[in-house]
Amino acid sequence: LIGDIERIDNVKSSIKAVRNTIPDGALEAEQKALSYGSTQSLV
């Protein structure tokens, strides 16, 4: 059980490290782009 908790803590710290490397505003820009979908507008 302790080994599992340590692995979970390692995963959490790794996720946090990756999130810290993402530039500010990048996630919002990607979410906005995804909200438009993948089909192009004909207008």
PyMOL Python script that loads the backbone (N, CA, C, O; Angstrom):
from pymol import cmd

cmd.read_pdbstr("""\
ATOM      1  N   LEU A   1       0.833  -1.210   0.000  1.00  0.00           N
ATOM      2  CA  LEU A   1       0.000   0.000   0.000  1.00  0.00           C
ATOM      3  C   LEU A   1       0.869   1.263   0.000  1.00  0.00           C
ATOM      4  O   LEU A   1       0.584   2.221  -0.718  1.00  0.00           O
ATOM      5  N   ILE A   2       1.916   1.252   0.800  1.00  0.00           N
ATOM      6  CA  ILE A   2       2.799   2.420   0.860  1.00  0.00           C
ATOM      7  C   ILE A   2       3.490   2.628  -0.486  1.00  0.00           C
ATOM      8  O   ILE A   2       3.666   3.761  -0.934  1.00  0.00           O
ATOM      9  N   GLY A   3       3.878   1.525  -1.124  1.00  0.00           N
ATOM     10  CA  GLY A   3       4.493   1.628  -2.446  1.00  0.00           C
ATOM     11  C   GLY A   3       3.539   2.230  -3.464  1.00  0.00           C
ATOM     12  O   GLY A   3       3.945   3.026  -4.311  1.00  0.00           O
ATOM     13  N   ASP A   4       2.258   1.844  -3.381  1.00  0.00           N
ATOM     14  CA  ASP A   4       1.251   2.409  -4.291  1.00  0.00           C
ATOM     15  C   ASP A   4       1.081   3.903  -4.060  1.00  0.00           C
ATOM     16  O   ASP A   4       0.973   4.675  -5.013  1.00  0.00           O
ATOM     17  N   ILE A   5       1.058   4.307  -2.810  1.00  0.00           N
ATOM     18  CA  ILE A   5       0.910   5.729  -2.482  1.00  0.00           C
ATOM     19  C   ILE A   5       2.106   6.518  -2.999  1.00  0.00           C
ATOM     20  O   ILE A   5       1.948   7.623  -3.518  1.00  0.00           O
ATOM     21  N   GLU A   6       3.299   5.953  -2.860  1.00  0.00           N
ATOM     22  CA  GLU A   6       4.494   6.637  -3.365  1.00  0.00           C
ATOM     23  C   GLU A   6       4.447   6.782  -4.881  1.00  0.00           C
ATOM     24  O   GLU A   6       4.844   7.816  -5.418  1.00  0.00           O
ATOM     25  N   ARG A   7       3.966   5.753  -5.574  1.00  0.00           N
ATOM     26  CA  ARG A   7       3.855   5.843  -7.036  1.00  0.00           C
ATOM     27  C   ARG A   7       2.839   6.905  -7.432  1.00  0.00           C
ATOM     28  O   ARG A   7       3.061   7.657  -8.382  1.00  0.00           O
ATOM     29  N   ILE A   8       1.727   6.970  -6.709  1.00  0.00           N
ATOM     30  CA  ILE A   8       0.709   7.990  -6.996  1.00  0.00           C
ATOM     31  C   ILE A   8       1.293   9.377  -6.777  1.00  0.00           C
ATOM     32  O   ILE A   8       1.050  10.285  -7.572  1.00  0.00           O
ATOM     33  N   ASP A   9       2.057   9.548  -5.713  1.00  0.00           N
ATOM     34  CA  ASP A   9       2.701  10.843  -5.457  1.00  0.00           C
ATOM     35  C   ASP A   9       3.675  11.197  -6.575  1.00  0.00           C
ATOM     36  O   ASP A   9       3.762  12.355  -6.982  1.00  0.00           O
ATOM     37  N   ASN A  10       4.408  10.200  -7.073  1.00  0.00           N
ATOM     38  CA  ASN A  10       5.335  10.447  -8.182  1.00  0.00           C
ATOM     39  C   ASN A  10       4.584  10.868  -9.437  1.00  0.00           C
ATOM     40  O   ASN A  10       5.022  11.772 -10.150  1.00  0.00           O
ATOM     41  N   VAL A  11       3.463  10.223  -9.710  1.00  0.00           N
ATOM     42  CA  VAL A  11       2.657  10.582 -10.881  1.00  0.00           C
ATOM     43  C   VAL A  11       2.112  11.994 -10.726  1.00  0.00           C
ATOM     44  O   VAL A  11       2.140  12.782 -11.672  1.00  0.00           O
ATOM     45  N   LYS A  12       1.618  12.316  -9.537  1.00  0.00           N
ATOM     46  CA  LYS A  12       1.091  13.663  -9.294  1.00  0.00           C
ATOM     47  C   LYS A  12       2.166  14.721  -9.503  1.00  0.00           C
ATOM     48  O   LYS A  12       1.910  15.754 -10.122  1.00  0.00           O
ATOM     49  N   SER A  13       3.357  14.473  -8.997  1.00  0.00           N
ATOM     50  CA  SER A  13       4.424  15.462  -9.155  1.00  0.00           C
ATOM     51  C   SER A  13       4.852  15.568 -10.614  1.00  0.00           C
ATOM     52  O   SER A  13       5.215  16.652 -11.071  1.00  0.00           O
ATOM     53  N   SER A  14       4.815  14.470 -11.344  1.00  0.00           N
ATOM     54  CA  SER A  14       5.152  14.514 -12.771  1.00  0.00           C
ATOM     55  C   SER A  14       4.118  15.313 -13.551  1.00  0.00           C
ATOM     56  O   SER A  14       4.476  16.110 -14.417  1.00  0.00           O
ATOM     57  N   ILE A  15       2.850  15.107 -13.254  1.00  0.00           N
ATOM     58  CA  ILE A  15       1.779  15.862 -13.918  1.00  0.00           C
ATOM     59  C   ILE A  15       1.921  17.343 -13.616  1.00  0.00           C
ATOM     60  O   ILE A  15       1.771  18.180 -14.505  1.00  0.00           O
ATOM     61  N   LYS A  16       2.210  17.665 -12.366  1.00  0.00           N
ATOM     62  CA  LYS A  16       2.386  19.063 -11.978  1.00  0.00           C
ATOM     63  C   LYS A  16       3.555  19.691 -12.724  1.00  0.00           C
ATOM     64  O   LYS A  16       3.473  20.845 -13.147  1.00  0.00           O
ATOM     65  N   ALA A  17       4.642  18.944 -12.888  1.00  0.00           N
ATOM     66  CA  ALA A  17       5.813  19.455 -13.600  1.00  0.00           C
ATOM     67  C   ALA A  17       5.480  19.735 -15.062  1.00  0.00           C
ATOM     68  O   ALA A  17       5.906  20.750 -15.613  1.00  0.00           O
ATOM     69  N   VAL A  18       4.723  18.843 -15.687  1.00  0.00           N
ATOM     70  CA  VAL A  18       4.332  19.050 -17.086  1.00  0.00           C
ATOM     71  C   VAL A  18       3.418  20.260 -17.201  1.00  0.00           C
ATOM     72  O   VAL A  18       3.574  21.074 -18.112  1.00  0.00           O
ATOM     73  N   ARG A  19       2.469  20.383 -16.287  1.00  0.00           N
ATOM     74  CA  ARG A  19       1.553  21.536 -16.322  1.00  0.00           C
ATOM     75  C   ARG A  19       2.315  22.846 -16.166  1.00  0.00           C
ATOM     76  O   ARG A  19       1.954  23.850 -16.781  1.00  0.00           O
ATOM     77  N   ASN A  20       3.349  22.845 -15.361  1.00  0.00           N
ATOM     78  CA  ASN A  20       4.126  24.067 -15.145  1.00  0.00           C
ATOM     79  C   ASN A  20       4.926  24.470 -16.377  1.00  0.00           C
ATOM     80  O   ASN A  20       5.294  25.636 -16.515  1.00  0.00           O
ATOM     81  N   THR A  21       5.203  23.521 -17.278  1.00  0.00           N
ATOM     82  CA  THR A  21       5.964  23.848 -18.483  1.00  0.00           C
ATOM     83  C   THR A  21       5.080  24.380 -19.606  1.00  0.00           C
ATOM     84  O   THR A  21       5.592  24.915 -20.590  1.00  0.00           O
ATOM     85  N   ILE A  22       3.766  24.242 -19.475  1.00  0.00           N
ATOM     86  CA  ILE A  22       2.848  24.733 -20.508  1.00  0.00           C
ATOM     87  C   ILE A  22       2.739  26.250 -20.371  1.00  0.00           C
ATOM     88  O   ILE A  22       2.481  26.747 -19.274  1.00  0.00           O
ATOM     89  N   PRO A  23       2.932  26.996 -21.461  1.00  0.00           N
ATOM     90  CA  PRO A  23       2.860  28.459 -21.391  1.00  0.00           C
ATOM     91  C   PRO A  23       1.464  28.942 -20.978  1.00  0.00           C
ATOM     92  O   PRO A  23       0.455  28.303 -21.274  1.00  0.00           O
ATOM     93  N   ASP A  24       1.436  30.083 -20.289  1.00  0.00           N
ATOM     94  CA  ASP A  24       0.158  30.674 -19.891  1.00  0.00           C
ATOM     95  C   ASP A  24      -0.665  30.997 -21.127  1.00  0.00           C
ATOM     96  O   ASP A  24      -0.144  31.541 -22.102  1.00  0.00           O
ATOM     97  N   GLY A  25      -1.940  30.665 -21.087  1.00  0.00           N
ATOM     98  CA  GLY A  25      -2.833  30.966 -22.197  1.00  0.00           C
ATOM     99  C   GLY A  25      -2.889  29.880 -23.251  1.00  0.00           C
ATOM    100  O   GLY A  25      -3.774  29.906 -24.107  1.00  0.00           O
ATOM    101  N   ALA A  26      -1.972  28.928 -23.216  1.00  0.00           N
ATOM    102  CA  ALA A  26      -1.945  27.885 -24.244  1.00  0.00           C
ATOM    103  C   ALA A  26      -3.157  26.965 -24.126  1.00  0.00           C
ATOM    104  O   ALA A  26      -3.733  26.560 -25.136  1.00  0.00           O
ATOM    105  N   LEU A  27      -3.543  26.637 -22.901  1.00  0.00           N
ATOM    106  CA  LEU A  27      -4.684  25.747 -22.722  1.00  0.00           C
ATOM    107  C   LEU A  27      -5.975  26.407 -23.172  1.00  0.00           C
ATOM    108  O   LEU A  27      -6.813  25.773 -23.813  1.00  0.00           O
ATOM    109  N   GLU A  28      -6.135  27.684 -22.837  1.00  0.00           N
ATOM    110  CA  GLU A  28      -7.343  28.393 -23.243  1.00  0.00           C
ATOM    111  C   GLU A  28      -7.426  28.496 -24.760  1.00  0.00           C
ATOM    112  O   GLU A  28      -8.502  28.341 -25.338  1.00  0.00           O
ATOM    113  N   ALA A  29      -6.299  28.755 -25.400  1.00  0.00           N
ATOM    114  CA  ALA A  29      -6.276  28.861 -26.861  1.00  0.00           C
ATOM    115  C   ALA A  29      -6.624  27.523 -27.500  1.00  0.00           C
ATOM    116  O   ALA A  29      -7.344  27.477 -28.497  1.00  0.00           O
ATOM    117  N   GLU A  30      -6.118  26.444 -26.933  1.00  0.00           N
ATOM    118  CA  GLU A  30      -6.415  25.128 -27.497  1.00  0.00           C
ATOM    119  C   GLU A  30      -7.881  24.775 -27.298  1.00  0.00           C
ATOM    120  O   GLU A  30      -8.513  24.235 -28.205  1.00  0.00           O
ATOM    121  N   GLN A  31      -8.433  25.075 -26.116  1.00  0.00           N
ATOM    122  CA  GLN A  31      -9.841  24.790 -25.868  1.00  0.00           C
ATOM    123  C   GLN A  31     -10.730  25.595 -26.803  1.00  0.00           C
ATOM    124  O   GLN A  31     -11.744  25.090 -27.285  1.00  0.00           O
ATOM    125  N   LYS A  32     -10.358  26.835 -27.061  1.00  0.00           N
ATOM    126  CA  LYS A  32     -11.129  27.670 -27.975  1.00  0.00           C
ATOM    127  C   LYS A  32     -11.086  27.084 -29.381  1.00  0.00           C
ATOM    128  O   LYS A  32     -12.108  27.029 -30.065  1.00  0.00           O
ATOM    129  N   ALA A  33      -9.912  26.649 -29.808  1.00  0.00           N
ATOM    130  CA  ALA A  33      -9.776  26.054 -31.139  1.00  0.00           C
ATOM    131  C   ALA A  33     -10.586  24.764 -31.237  1.00  0.00           C
ATOM    132  O   ALA A  33     -11.210  24.500 -32.264  1.00  0.00           O
ATOM    133  N   LEU A  34     -10.579  23.961 -30.178  1.00  0.00           N
ATOM    134  CA  LEU A  34     -11.336  22.715 -30.193  1.00  0.00           C
ATOM    135  C   LEU A  34     -12.832  22.964 -30.191  1.00  0.00           C
ATOM    136  O   LEU A  34     -13.592  22.145 -30.706  1.00  0.00           O
ATOM    137  N   SER A  35     -13.271  24.081 -29.622  1.00  0.00           N
ATOM    138  CA  SER A  35     -14.705  24.365 -29.570  1.00  0.00           C
ATOM    139  C   SER A  35     -15.274  24.625 -30.955  1.00  0.00           C
ATOM    140  O   SER A  35     -16.476  24.471 -31.173  1.00  0.00           O
ATOM    141  N   TYR A  36     -14.414  25.020 -31.897  1.00  0.00           N
ATOM    142  CA  TYR A  36     -14.871  25.258 -33.261  1.00  0.00           C
ATOM    143  C   TYR A  36     -15.040  23.960 -34.035  1.00  0.00           C
ATOM    144  O   TYR A  36     -15.671  23.953 -35.092  1.00  0.00           O
ATOM    145  N   GLY A  37     -14.501  22.885 -33.540  1.00  0.00           N
ATOM    146  CA  GLY A  37     -14.613  21.598 -34.215  1.00  0.00           C
ATOM    147  C   GLY A  37     -13.573  21.446 -35.307  1.00  0.00           C
ATOM    148  O   GLY A  37     -12.758  22.337 -35.546  1.00  0.00           O
ATOM    149  N   SER A  38     -13.620  20.294 -35.964  1.00  0.00           N
ATOM    150  CA  SER A  38     -12.608  20.007 -36.980  1.00  0.00           C
ATOM    151  C   SER A  38     -13.103  20.269 -38.395  1.00  0.00           C
ATOM    152  O   SER A  38     -12.323  20.187 -39.344  1.00  0.00           O
ATOM    153  N   THR A  39     -14.385  20.582 -38.552  1.00  0.00           N
ATOM    154  CA  THR A  39     -14.896  20.856 -39.896  1.00  0.00           C
ATOM    155  C   THR A  39     -14.744  22.329 -40.207  1.00  0.00           C
ATOM    156  O   THR A  39     -14.918  23.177 -39.331  1.00  0.00           O
ATOM    157  N   GLN A  40     -14.424  22.631 -41.437  1.00  0.00           N
ATOM    158  CA  GLN A  40     -14.231  24.013 -41.833  1.00  0.00           C
ATOM    159  C   GLN A  40     -15.567  24.646 -42.188  1.00  0.00           C
ATOM    160  O   GLN A  40     -16.470  23.990 -42.708  1.00  0.00           O
ATOM    161  N   SER A  41     -15.669  25.910 -41.900  1.00  0.00           N
ATOM    162  CA  SER A  41     -16.878  26.658 -42.214  1.00  0.00           C
ATOM    163  C   SER A  41     -16.887  27.016 -43.691  1.00  0.00           C
ATOM    164  O   SER A  41     -15.841  27.299 -44.274  1.00  0.00           O
ATOM    165  N   LEU A  42     -18.068  27.005 -44.293  1.00  0.00           N
ATOM    166  CA  LEU A  42     -18.200  27.363 -45.705  1.00  0.00           C
ATOM    167  C   LEU A  42     -18.471  28.842 -45.886  1.00  0.00           C
ATOM    168  O   LEU A  42     -18.566  29.323 -47.015  1.00  0.00           O
ATOM    169  N   VAL A  43     -18.594  29.567 -44.789  1.00  0.00           N
ATOM    170  CA  VAL A  43     -18.904  30.996 -44.872  1.00  0.00           C
ATOM    171  C   VAL A  43     -17.649  31.801 -45.042  1.00  0.00           C
ATOM    172  O   VAL A  43     -17.709  33.027 -45.132  1.00  0.00           O
TER     173      VAL A  43
END
""", "prot")
cmd.dss("prot")
cmd.show_as("cartoon", "prot")
cmd.util.cbc("prot")
cmd.orient("prot")
